[in-house]
Amino acid sequence: MWPHFFWLFWRNGYRLLQVDVKTHKLTIEGLGIDRPVELSVEQLKKNYRPVSVTSVVQCAGNRRADMNDYKKTQGLLWKGTAISNAEWTGVRLRDLLLLAGVDPNDQRIKHVHLEGADVDATGQCYGASITFQKAMSPETIIAYSMNGTDIPPDHGAPLRCVVPGVVGARQVKWLKTIRLSDVESPRRFPPGVGFADKLDWNSVPSIQEYPVQSAFCIPAPGTKVERAEGTIDVAGYAWSGGGRGIIRVEQDLEHMWAWTFFRTSVKIPDGVDKVELSGESN
């Protein structure tokens, strides 16, 4: 894990918030709940057994620069660094939903909306949703701690939903509302709003779990080495969404939600000026 001050990236949908932990409340409401439940951060810490999970958070646009080499994309051209790994501690979302009276077998409930305290210029809050099944996973938590200390403001203090294996955009920061529903959240942008090229939001599924993937960090593209060295040191990371652990480059199978670093040496072939590296993880 990395300390929060060493994280390579953080990104917010809207402006950075400084939320007062003493007054912040988390509301649980929606389908299957007779009366909304409101909890303070202190209540979450005192009344529930803490649960820790080591998990990667990755931006949906991570490695967009690589994707752009094949097909022009929209958005910031991230390389391979819009991703990080941390130990999160908090309360199981499942426990909070059960406390609110949610029936885990209620067939009406399909999605859980997560809304933050941050708002845009029109007053609309940032929000997203995960499936009800994912919300009931014992590894999905409402976190108040990151790497053994309180979550810093830029990573969502005082509360953040951590959903291992799911795209970072669903892991809402400054969490204030949990709402059960039979439909997906219309946020961050409503389904009726498209870009200039008239994207149809209903034509594609929302990004949720990530597939297995890996990336080279060393050497960087275009790096030059002396042929006399004989080998090239190669290092990077591999991880998979959905709790599917990495097998071929594993270092620790117990941390299946976390990334797996790898390092090897590759013999420099004779008579070539460029070496192309490719990787596969399973």
N, C-alpha and C positions, 0 to 999 in steps of 0.2 A: 504493500500500500504506500501511497504518497501522502505526506502531510498536506493539509488544505492549501497552505501558502505556496506549495510547489506544484499544484495542479496546473497542467498545461493550458487548460481552457475552462471558461465558464461563459454561458450565454443566457441572456434573459429575453423573454418575449417583449417585455416592456421595461420600464425603468427599474433600477436597483432600489430595493426597499430597506428601511431600517424599522423593523416591527418591534413594538414593546412587548417583550415576552410576558410581562406581568399582567397585561390586559388582553392579550391575544386569546381568542376563543376559536375552537373548532366545532362546527355545526354538522350534525349528521341528520339527513332528512330524505324524503322522497318515497318512492313506491315501497309498500310493505312496512312503513314506519308510521305508527299512529301519532306519535308526538315527537317532534325534533329533539335531539339530544345535543346539549352544549357542554363542551369540556375545555378546561383551561390546560395550559402546558403543565402546570404544577400537578394537576390531577392525573394527567397521563403518566407523569414520572413516579408519582407516589402510589397510585392505585393499581398499576399493571406491571406484571413481570417483564423486565426488559429483554428484548430479543435482538441479537446481532446477526448481520448478514454481510459478507464481503461480496461486493457487486460492482461491475463495470457500469458506468453511465456514458453513453455515446450519443453524440448529435446525429440526427438523421442524415445530415449532410457530410458526415465524416468521409474523407477521401473523395470529395466531389471533384477535386482537381484531377484525380485519376479517371473518374467517370467522364470528365470533360474531354479527355483525350480520345474517347470513343464516340461520344455524342454530346453536343453542346447542352449545357445544363443552366439552370437559373440559380442564383444565390451565390454566397461567398464560396470561393474556391479553396475549401479546406484541403489540407494534405492529410496526413495520417494521425494528426494530433488532437482532433476534436473528440477526445476520449480519455477517460481516466478511471482509476480503480480506488475504492475506499471501503473501510469497514463502517457500516451504518448501524446505529442502535436506536431502538424505539419500541413501539407497540404494534402487535399484529393488527392489520386492518380487519381481518376476520373477527378478532375478539371485539373490536369496537362495533362492528355491524351486528354481531350477536347481542351485544349489550343494548343496542337500539331496538331490539326486537325483530330483527330480520330473520325470516325463515330461509335457511340455506336451500330448501327444496322448492321455493317459490318460483314457479316456471315463468311468471310474468317478468321477473327481473333479468335483464340481459346485460346491462352496462352500469358502470359506476362512474359518475361524473366527478371530477376533481377540479376545484376552482381555487385560485390564489387570491391574495390580497392586492396584487399589482393590477393596475388598470391602465387603459390607453387614454388618448385625449378625449374620447367620447364617454369615458366612465365605464367602459366594458372591461370586465376582468379577464385575465388569462385563464384558460381552462382546457381540459382534455378529458378523455375517458378511457377506461380499460374495461375488459370484459368482467362480468360478475364472477366467472370461474377464476380468472386471474386474481381478482380482489380477495377471493376466499382462500388463496394459496397461503400456507403458513410462512412463506418467505417474503410476502408482500407486507411491508411495514410502513407505519407513520413514524418517520425518524426525527429525533431531536438531537442526536449526537453523531458526529463524523470523526472517525479515527480517535475516539476517546475523549473528545471535547465537544462543547456545544457547536452546532452547525453555524458557520460564519454567515453573515448576511448575504454574500454573493452566491452562496449555495443554498439559500432558502430559509434561513433562520426566521422563526424558531421551529417550524415544522415543514417537513418535505415528505411527499409520498415516494417511497423507493420500491420500484417494481422490477426485480431482477430479470434480465434478459429482454426487457422491452425498451424501445427507443426512448431517449432522454426527454423528448417533448411531452411524453405522458407522465413523467415523474415530476409532478407539479411542485414548484417552490412556494414558500410563504402560504402554505395550505390553510384555507379557512373554511371551506365547505366540501362535504362529501354528500353526493346526492344519487340515490338509486333510481334507475329509469329503465324503460323498455326500448329506448333508442340511444344512439351514440350522441355524445356531446356535439353541439353545433359550433363550439369554439375550437381553436383560436379564431378562425374565420368562419362565419356562417356558411352553410352549404350553398346558399344562393349567391354568394359572392365569388367571382372568379377573377383571374388575371386578365390582362389585355387580350390574350389568345383564347379566352372563353373556355377555360378548363371546366370540365364537368365533374364536380366532386363526387357525384353518385356513381360514376362509371368505374371507379377503382376503390378497392378496400383501403381502410386507414392502415398506416404502418403501425404494427404492434411489435411482435417478436422479431428479433434479428436472426438471419441464417448464420451458419458457421462461417468464419472468415479469419484471415490472417494478413499481416502487413509487415513489410520490411522497414526498419528504421535506420539500420546501418548495413551497408553503405547507402548514402543518399544517391538519387539518380545523378549521373554525371561525375561521380567521384572517381578520381584517378589514383591508381596504386602502382607501385613499382613492380615490374614483372619479377625482379630478383627476390621479392618477398615470398613468392611461391604460393601463398594462399591469401584468401580474402576472408576477413572476419565478418560474419553475417549475424545480425541480431534483429529481433522484432517481437511482435506479440501475436497471439491467436486466441480467439474466444468464440463463443457461440451463444445465441439467445436461447430462451426456453429451458435453461438448466441443462443443456446437453454439453457434457464435459468434453474437453479436448483430449484425444487419445494419442495421436502420433507425436506431438511435441510436448506432452504433459510433463509437469514437474510436481503437481499435487492434485490428485483427482478429487480430494475432499472439497476443494473450493471450486465447484463446478460453475458457479455464477461468475467467477472472476476470470480475468484474462490470464494467459499462460505465456511467459517470456520464453524465447528460444535463442540459442546461439550455436553456430557451427562454423566450420572452415571449409571453403570450397577451393579446390585446386584450380589454378589459373592455367587454361589450356595453352599449348604452344601455338604460335602462328595466328593469334587473333588480337584485335585491338579493342574490341568491345565485348563485354560479357553481359548477357541478359539473365536476370534472376527471376525465377517463378516459384511460387510456394503454394502448397495445398495443406489444409488441415481437416481432420475428420473427428 
